[in-house]
């Protein structure tokens, strides 16, 4: 018999005040921009200053987020059996700096630090080194379903009792060259957009951002448990006309109906060319279901769905849908089962089911 999978703790660094798990979006930061940076914690409180100076932003964000996860779950670092990280770009900032150093120094006198830290699996490796974890260590680089791939790997291992506690995260950083490239090809909005009116911007492109969201997945509950990860399904591409059909099929495969979903959490990012994928659900089969969204708070990046996963878990634990994330006027009568749906530019679509513990 397969074991259940529980999310026992969370850690989030984002453009919002999300690192303190005693709070839940009481204070929302509004932006008027086309890119968002994280609200950086005081890294010296978590990482020795000498070590922090050598770390890329993505590594620092992830290290702090992971430490928050372990502290909340009150488990020892030695109890973590595996570390699985999803990232679309890895430590791209150090990659850019290393290439610039090659050009500026005529391919001579290069220090290896930036090259070592520029690989995608640096985050998972650095966390493991800091914890002394010698177990399974894996990084998924699957574009905008990198986080979901990490979740699926952890879920399968825990269900088959191959591990007891797995640290899972999604991280991406925002750097100049990446931003400039996506501006050039029209993936970032041309003009600053107010967070509160993101879905009414009626323009193409998204507000790009960065973040690090980590979770402790286990096959047993701890006192800090947030939810149960019931099911997860990903698709490379779905024609928008099939989104509702596949959502129903996903629910049926888990013995659920539309009426069983207490809250639908969507990944709308304000891109007028692609937000109609979400309309296939919000304006049809789930039009009578309470709805929420989150990318006006987190921004868009390859692992932004990890912020949505954080939001779903916090909602189930706190039994509250903050006003800042409500997409429609319907209020949930109860908060037992949450469905998350995300896509980016019509590709890498995912459904995730969470259940209150």
N, C-alpha and C positions, 0 to 999 in steps of 0.2 A: 504494500500500500504506500502510495506517495505521501510524503510529509507536506504539511502546509508551510508556506513561506511568509515570514513576518518582517515588517520594517520596524525595527526596535528603536532607531534613533536617526536624527537628521542633522545635517550641517550645511549651511548655505551662505555663500558670499556673493552678493549681487548688487545692483544699483540701488537696492532698498536696504533698510535696516533689518536684515534677516539673520544675522549671526547669533544674536541672543535668543535662545529658544524659549525663554520665559515670555517673550513678546510675540504678537502675531499681527503684523501690519497695522498696529495702532497709529503709527506715524508713517504716512506714505509720502515719499519724495516725488514731486512732479517735475518733469523736465520739459524744456522746449529746445529740442536738438534732433539731429539725425543720427547721432551715435551716443551711447551711454557707457560710462566706465563704472566699475564697481566702487562701492563705498569701502575703502580699504581699512581693515582693522589695524590696531597697533601691533605690527608683526613681532616686535621685540618681546611682547608678552607670551608669545608662543614659540618663537624660534630664536636661538642665540644670534645676536647682531652680526657676528662675523660670518656665520653660515648664511644668514638672510641676504647679505650683500652679494653673495655669489649666485643666488637663486633667481631664476626667471620668475616673472609675475605669476604665471600659471602654476609653478611649483609652490610658491608661497601661498597662494590662494587655496590650493588643494591641501597642503599640509595643515593649515589652520582649520579648514573645513573638516578634514579627517579627524583631527584632534578633538574637535567639538563633538563629533559623532561618538567617539569612544568614551569621552567624559560623560555624555548624557546617558549612554547605555550602561555605564559603570562596569565595563569589562576590561580586563587586562589586555595589553597589546599582544601578549603571547597567546591569547585565546582566538585571535583572528587567523583563520585558516587560509584565506585567499584575499587577494586585492585585484579588483577588476575595474579598469577605467575606460570610459569612452571619451574620445576627443576627435573633433574634425580636423584640427590644425596642429595639435600638440603645442610645443613651445616655439611657435613660429617667430616670436620676437627675437630669440637667440639665433634662429636660423638666418633672419635678415641681418642681424649684427655681424654674424660670422662671415657671410658673403661680402658685406661691406668692408670688413677687415681685410679680406683677401684682396679686394680691389685697391683699397687705400694703401696697403703695405706691399703691393706688388708680389703677392703670394709668399711673403717672407715674414719671419719673426712672429708667427701666429701662436697665441696661447690656445690650448685645447679645450678650455672650459666651455666656451660657447658652442663649440662643435659637439661636445659630449652632451650638453643640455638641450641640444636642438632636435633630438629625435623624439618621436611621438610617445615612446614608452618611458620617457624620463620621469614623468609624474608618478606613475605606479612604482617605478624603481626607487625613486627618492623616498616615497612614503614607506616602502618596505625596508629600506636601509635605516630610516629613522626609528622604525618600530622593531627592527630585528626579525621581521617576518620572512621566513625562508620557504613559505608555501607557494601555491599557485599564484603566478603574477602575470596578468595579461592585459593588453591594451587593444581596444577595438577602434579602428579608424574607418568608420562606415558613414562618412558624411553626416547627414542630419538624422540618422538613426543609430549613431555610435552609442549613445546612452542606452537605447532600447536593446541593442545587441549585448551590452554588458549586463543589463538586467536579466535578459533571457538566459545567458550563460550561468549566472548566479542562481537563478530560479531552478534550472535543471539540476545543478549540483546539489542544491539543498533538498530538493524533492527526492533525490536518489540517495540521500544521506552520505554523500561524499564529503561534505563539510558541515560544520555547525554554525559558524559565523563568517560572513563574507562582507568585506568593505567594498562598496560599489559607488562609483562617482562619474560625473560628467563635467568636463572642464574645457574652456576655450578662452583665449585672451584676444583682445582687440589691439592691433598694432597698425602703424601708419601705412605700410605698403599694402596690406590686406584691405584696409579701408579704402585707399585710393583706387585699387583695382576694382573693387565692387562699386565704387562710385562711377567709374568709367563705363562699366557695363550696365549701369542702371539698376543695380540691386539695392542700393541705398537711396533713400528719399533725397530729392534735390534740395529741398528746403527744410529748415527746422520745423518739427511737428510737436505740438503740445501733447503730453501723455494723456491728458483727460479726453482729448478729441481724436485720438489715434485712429479709431475706426471710422471717423467721419472725415478723414483727410482727403479721401477721394483722389489719391495719387498713387502712382506705382512705386515699387520699392518698399523696403522696410527700414525701421530704426535699428541699426546694428549695435551690438553690445558684447559683453563678456560675463563670465561667471564661473563659479565652482560649487557644485552641489553634490554632497556625499551622503550615503545612507548605510546603515548596518542592517543587512539581511540575514535572518537566522531561521532555523527550523524549529525554534522554540521561542516563547514569549519571554521578555524581561519586563520589569516593572515600568519601563519607559515606552512600551510598545505603542506604535501609531496605527498600524493597519495590517491587513493581510493582503498580500499580492495574489490575487485570484487568477488572473490570466493576462496574457500579452500576445499581441499579433502584429506583425509588420508586413508591409507591402512596398515593393519598389515603386510601382506606379498603379494608380487606380483612376480610371476615367471618372470624372466628377459625378456622372449620372449613376455610377455604381456604388458610391460611398454609402448611401443609406442601406442598400441591399446587403453590402458586406458588414455593416454595423449590426444589422438584424441577425445575420448569420453568426457573427461573433457572439452576440448575446445568447442565441439559441444553443450554440455549442457549450455554453456555460449554464444552461438551464435557466435562463433569465428572459424576461420580456421588457418592453419599453417601460412599463409601469413600475418595474423593479428598480430603475435607475433614479436615485434621489437627486443627483446633481451631474450635469454634463460640463466638463471643463475643456475649453477649446483653445487652440493655439493661434487665434487670429492675430495677424501682425500689421494690419492696415494696408496691405498691398491690394489695391483695387483689382488687380488682374488675377489674384488667386484666393482671396478671402471667400469667394463664392463656393469653394469646396466646403467650407464650414456651413454655409447656408443650406447645403443639401441635408444637413442634420437639424440645424436650429430652426429652419422654417418649414420642416416637413414632419418627420417621425418624432422629433423631440420638441416640437413647438409648445407643448404643454408641460415640458420638464424645466425645472430651474436650471439656469445656465450661468457659467462663469468663464472668465478669460484672464490672461496673465501677461502677455507680451508687451502691454503698455507699461508694465512695471519692470520686467526683466530685459526687454529688448529682444532682438532676434540674433541667434548665433547657432552654431551647429549642434550644441547640446542644450539649447534653451528648454527642450522638453523636460530636462531634469529639474528645472525650476517649477514647471507645471506639476511634476511628480511630487516635489516638495510641497507645493500648494495643496494638492489633494490630500496628502498625509496630514498636514496641519489642520485642514478643515475637518477631517474625520476625528482627530484627537481633540480639538477645541470645540467641536460641534457648533461651528459658527462659520458663516460665509461673509467675510468682510465686505462692506459696501463698495470698496475700491475695486473689487473683482467681479461684481455682479454684472452679467451681460443682459439679462432681462429682468422684468419686474416680479417674476414668480419667486416665492419664498419656499424652501423645502419644508415639508411637514416633518421629515426626519432626515437624518444623515447617516445612512447605513452603507450604501453602495454608490461609488463614484465611478463614472466612465470618463476617461481622458482620450481625446483625439487630437492628433497633430499631423501636419504636413508642411513641406516647404516647397514652394513653387511647383506644386502638383506632384511632387515625388516624395519618396521615403515617408510613407504614411504609417501611422501606428495607432492601435487601440490598446488601452491599458485599463484593467479593472481592479479597483481597490475596495476592500470591505472593512468596515469598522470591527475592531476587536472588542 
